[in-house]
Amino acid sequence: MQTLLALVVGGLYATGIFMILRRSLAKLVIGLAMLSHAANLLIFTAAGLLRGRPPLVPEGATRPPGPTAEPLAQALVLTAIVISFGLLAFTVALLYRAHQAVGANDLDEMTRTDR
């Protein structure tokens, strides 16, 4: 399972970088989203995938009984989801405004305002 997830993470990173290097604004946003999904999956994979109970400690015990899920990886992924959503929202707003000002979907044509 770890090998399969490592291949999926590598594929998501490769596809995300490929999409970012395209000229279209929409492909840029999709590439950023794919990179954020790859980072989230990488954190889960690096923490180790263990099917277990939630990491709850019963009263009177010092540690959870039996195998439990890793709470730190879950917290990091939740934080990464919020940050990536904010980054994507800012990127979409910035690209929308740039498209309004220039009137082009091609990133190479957006340099014509510099001339």
Secondary structure, 3 states (H helix, E strand, C coil): CHHHHHHHHHHHHHHHHHHHCCCEHHHHHHHHHHHHHHHHHHHHHHHCCCCCECCCCCCCCCCCCCCECCHHHHHHHHHHHHHHHHHHHHHHHHHHHHHHHHCCCECCHHHHHHC
